[in-house]
Amino acid sequence: MKWQFIIVILLSIFGVFLFFSALLGPVDPVGRLGFVKFANPDMFPGHPHSEVLADYGKQRGSKCVLVVHYAGDSNYRHYTENNVTIIELAFVDKVNRAKTDIDWNDVLQTFIYGIPKDRWKYKADGKIFDDYDEAMAYVRKIARQKGQQGPIPMVYHGTARAGNPIVNQGCGFPLYVQICWYEYGRWAAYYYIIKGMIQPYLSLPYRTFEWMHASELQYYYTQGMLNYE
């Protein structure tokens, strides 16, 4: 009974720490946005995932939301969806470019040590940033210009172009982990990772459709059959 009481106290302290850290931090980690891609480009005004993301912002009384990606050909420009500014930030992996499968050794190393700050470059609004702090400063600058007050709700895009989208956390997950780790520390990052993985199962209105048609949508996307440009 004594140990149970101690565990409850420790968890309560950790919960209070997370709550106030999120209030004072630059981002509010929400979690995964989607499972598979619906269209290319896959984030634009009127896209179903974009509308869901804007709803997340409105639910939190936020004027901006941040979605993080694995960098592709896009410039990742910010735009407006239902009066909410969608800010996009992507990481450019200098080690595993254009990799869509899971490197479990890399996953293990990340889980234990985090992600080195010098591993990636970053892209937002067509600009390339060599430094994590510089990239995040730019995100905060855009948010301030749009009237953001308090932490910016943050999701990782989460769409998997190949493989099982339930196992493969998809686009932007490593950057989500890095931001949580550097802004809130290792133990908070573990919490936000678990919370983020659960998020779409609870709130994504298209989750059943995406599960049922994942392999078809992945095929259509990679074959250029979902191009809306």
Secondary structure, DSSP 8 states (H G I E B T S, - for coil): -HHHHHHHHHHHHHHHHHHHHHHHSSEEEEEE--SS--SBSSSSTT-HHHHHHHHHHHHTT-SEEEEEEE--S-----EEETTEEEEEEEEEESSSTT--S--HHHHHHHHHH---TTSEEEEETTEEESSHHHHHHHHHHHHHHTT--S-EEEEE----SSS-TTTS--TTHHHHHHHHHHHH-HHHHHHHHHHHHHHHHHH-TTHHHHHHTHHHHHHHHHTTTTB--
